[in-house]
Amino acid sequence: VSVVQYSGDPQTHFNLNTYIAKQDVLSAIQRLNHKGGISLNTGVALDYVRKNAFAESSGSRHQQGVPQILILLSGGRSQDDVASAAAALKQEKIVPFCVGTRNANILELQMIAHDPSYAFSITQFDDIGRMHDQLVSLLKRVPRQQPRQKSQSPLGQNEPIQRDIVFLLDSSDKMQKTFNAALGFVGRIMETLSVDKNKDRVSVVQYSREPSVDFLLNTYNTKQDVADSLRRLRHKGGEPLNTGAALQYVKDNVLTASSGSRHQDGVPQILILLIGGRSSDDVRNAAENLNEMGVTTFVVGIDHADTLEIQSIAQKSDRAFHAADINNLSDIEQLIISTMKEIKNPAMKPPSHASKR
């Protein structure tokens, strides 16, 4: 067990390897004094915990597959950005639980938590007893982790990375001022890819009321051609924002063999959605259809994007990001890039009997 307090900055009271006996831990807790502080920087504290409290030098046993669990107690809304810090925790296979009082932002806590159901809201910390049993029960269910591989096997290094990647961009009227920043986001991720018809294939689709394809997966075979096309893109505009229809369009028209998708060959299918507001239509069915197809969906929400909606589209909370500033997406970009490198062929094989029916 380790305990860290934070306000504007974090402070470790004891590490995972400081005390071995329960009584020593309890005695140390009784000696704790309130840290104090005016600001509440939860994002900074989450990054600090990930880099320091869960380090092997501090007693973490993540290499042995021991579950890494964070229990966050928060009494207010964070004054800094928590999205990238929360995503980084999940990337490191750390499982956050959150308990917030009535002054905390429940949506913020749900974003930080491993799963929205792992975030609890209470009137005050004196009431924590009423959800104690539920929290302990959930803690006991956290499984052992597979130690993360630090490098690929020699066999894997000889195989070219193949991915089909579709960027779906909110180009509604309210995104006009930030559209160039959105294209910059696409361009920076694209620069890390190996664009080639036998390696990475890229497509870009804009949407508002209805989707509009800028180029398909089989339109360009070189990184330079993709980059040139991105420079020529213009904001489409339009209202309302029908994200559900756009997601279904991508599944039915872009992630298809005729448009260059190699889904039938087992090549990973990846969708990266950048969205600036709440959808005017229902997104759940389309998101589930993509998930059933084996598509890995990343969602980056900015401005007025709905936190619960982007989590439901991504299907997994560690693929849903909410950014305060579209001009500062570097941490999120790095998380998406590193996660894409780990994506293997979909476990669910595409049906092979369709032609026989």
N, C-alpha and C positions, 0 to 999 in steps of 0.2 A: 504493500500500500504506500502511496505517496500523497501528499497534500500540498496544493499550491493556492495561494490567495492572489487576487488581482483587483486592480481598479484601473488607473491609467497605465500601470505597468505590473507585470507578474512578479511574485516572490515565492520561491520554493521554501517550504518549512522542513520537509524531509523527503528524501528520495525513496524509490522502491527498494533499495538495498540498505537503507539506514537502519531499519528495525526488522527483526526476524520474529519476535514474539508479539502476540496480540496485546498483552498487557503493556508492553513498551509503547506500542502504537497508541493505545488509549490514553496512557499517561502523557504522551507528547501532544495529543489533541487537547487535553485538559489545560495544558500550559500555553496554548495558542492565544495570541492577542489579536484583536481586530486591526487590520492593516490600515484602513482608511484611505481617503483619496477622493477627488472630486469627479474626475472623468471615469468612464467605463469603456475600456477598449478590449472587447471580447475577442476580436480578430487577432490582435497582438498576443493575447493570452493563449489562444488556441495554437498559434504558430510556435510559441515558446514551449508549450507542453509537448508538442510533437517533436521538436528538435532537442529538447533537454530532458523532460521527465520520462519520455519513452525511449531514451537512448540506452544502448547496452551499458555504457559507462555508469548510468544511473540505476542499473539493475533490471532493465527490461530483458525479458526472455523471449522476444518475438522470434528469434532464430530457432528456438526450440518448439515453436508452434503454440506457445502459451497465449491465450486470448488477451488482447490489449484493450482495456475498457476505460473510458473516460466518463465520469459523472460530473456534469456541469451544473452548479447551482447559481442562478442568475436572478437578480432583483430588479433589472431594468433593461431597456433597449440599448444595444451597443452603439457607441459613438463612432466606431470605425466599421469597415467592411468585413463581414464574417464569411462571405461566400467562398472565396478562394482558400481561406484557412480551413474551413469545414471540409471542402473537397479534398484538400491535401491530407487531412486526417484519414479520410476514408480510403484514399489512394494507398496509404501506409497500412491499411487493414486495421485501423483503430476504430473501435465501436463506441460512438458517443451516445450517452443518455443525457437528457436535459430536464431539469426541474426549475420552473420559473414562477415567481410570485406574480400578482395581478399587474404589477408595473412592467413586467417583462413582455416582450413581443412574442406571442405564441408562434407566429409564422416564422420568425427568425429562429426560434428554438427548433421548430420542425425541420428547417433547412439544415441546421447543425447536426441534429440527431441522425443516427444510422438509418432510421426509418421514422416517418412522422408519428407513428404510434409509440415511439421511444421518447417523446416529449410530453412532459406533464405540467399542468398549470394548477397552482394552489394559491389560496388567498394570501397566506404568509407562511414563513418557514416553520412556524409552530405547528402548522397543520400537516407536516410532512408524514406524520404517522399513518394517515389514512391511505396513502398510496405506497407505504413501505413494503408490504407483502407483495404487491404487484411488481414493484421494481426489483426486489430480490428474486422473484420468480423468473423475470426476464433475464437477469444477470446470469442465473444458473444455466440458461439455455444457450448462451453464447458458445459456439463450438470452437474447438481447437483450430488453429490456422495452419495452412500449409506455408512453410517458410518461403519467402519470395526468392525467386531465382535471380541472382545478380547478373548472370550472363547467359546467352543462348548456348545451346549445345553446338559442337562443330557441325553437326548435320544441319541444324537450323540456319547456320550462317551461310551455307551453300545454297539455300533455297531463296529465290528472289521473293521479296515481300510483294504480295498482290492484294490490293484493296480497291473497292469501288466506293468513292466518296462523293456524296451529294451535299452541297451547301444550299439550304433553303432560307431565303432572306425575306424578312418582313420589309416590304417596300411601300407600306401605306403612307398616307399623306404626312402623318406625324413623324415619320422617319426621314423626311427629306433633308433636314439639317445634319443628321448623323449618318447619312448613307455612305459618304466617302470613308468615314471611320469604319463602317461595316465592311466595306470592300478591303480596307487595310487589314482587318482581322482575317478575312479570307486569304488575302495575299500572303500574309506571314505564315499561316499554316501551310498553304500551298508550297511555299519555298522549302519546306522540310520534306516534301514528298518526292518520290521518284516517278515522275509522270512519264509513262510509256505504255503502249497498248498491251505489253506483257507484264507490266508492274502496276503502278497506281493509275487509275482512271478517275477523272474529276468531272463533275457536272455542277452547274449553278442554276438555280430556279428562284425567281422573285415571285412574291404573291401579295395580294391585298384582298380584294373581293374574289378574285380568281387567280390561279397561278399562271406564270409565263416563263417558259424555258429560255434561258440565255444560251446555254450549250449543253449537249448531252454527254454521256460518258464516252461515246465513241466519236465525238466531234474533233477533239484535238489529241495528238499523241506526244507532244513535247511540252515541257514546262514553259518555254518561251511563248508558244502559241496561246497557252492558257493565260499567262501574264498579260500578253497583248490584248486578249479579249476582255480581261478584267478592267484594263485601262479604258476600254471603249464603252463599258457598261454605263447606262444612265438609269436614274431612279424612275420607276414606273409610276408610282403614286396610286391613289385610289382608296376608297372606303366601301364597306367596313373590312375588318380583318377576319377572314375565314380560314383559320389555321387548320381546322379539322379537314376541310375540303382539300387544302394544299397537301397535307400529309397523305391523304388517300390518293391524290393525283400522283405524288412521287412514287408510291407503291405500284400503282396501276400503269403508269406511263414512262417512268424514268428508270426504275429498278427492274427493267425488263430486258430480255436478250436482244430485242430489236433496237433498243436504245444504248446497248453496249454493256449491260450488266452481265457479270459472270457468275451470278448466283447459282445457276445450274451446275457450275464447275466447282462449287464450294468456296468461291472467293468471298471473304468477309464483305458484308454490305454495311456501310456506315452513313448515317445521316447527321449533319450538323445544322441545327436550327438556331437562327438568331432572331429573337422576337422582342418587340418593344411595347406590347400591350396585351390585354386580355382578348381572347378570341371571341368573335360574335357567334360562332357555331360550336357544336360539341366536338371535343377532340378525342374523347376516350376510345371510341370504336376504332378510329383510324390508328391511334397509337397502339392499341392492342393488336391490330392487324399487322402492323410493322414488326411488332415484337414476336408474333407467331411466325413470321417469315424469317426470323433470325436476324433482323436489322438491329444494329447497335446505334441508338439515338442519343446524341449529346444536345442539350438545350442550354443556350445562353440567353438569359432574360435581362433586359435593361429597362430603364425608365419605369413604365407602369406595367411591366409584365407581372402576371399573377404567379406567386411562388408555388402554390399547390398545383396550378395548371401545368407549369413547366416540369414539376416532379412527376405528374401523371403521364406526360408525354414521354419523358425520358425513361419511365418505368423503374429506374434505379436512382436513388437520391444522389449517388456519387457521380452521376452524369448530368445532373441539373445544377446550373450555376446562375446566380443572380448578381449582376455587377452594378455598382453605383455609378460608374463612369465608363462609357463605351471607349473612351480614349485611354483607358488604363486596364487592358485585358490581358497583359503579358502573363500573369500567373495562371489565369484560366487557360490561355493558349498552350502553355507548357504542360498543364495537366491533361488536356485533350490529346496533345501530341504523344505524350508518354503512354497514356492509356491505349491509344490506337496501336502502338507498337506491340502491345500484349494481346491484342484481339486475335483469336484463332478462328479457324473455319467454323461456321455455325454447327452446333451439335445436331440440329434438326436438318436432315437431308431433304432437299426438295423432292417432291413426289416424282417418281419415274414411271408411274403407270398411267399417266394422263392420256398418252397417245393410244393406249390399249383399250380405253373405254369406248 
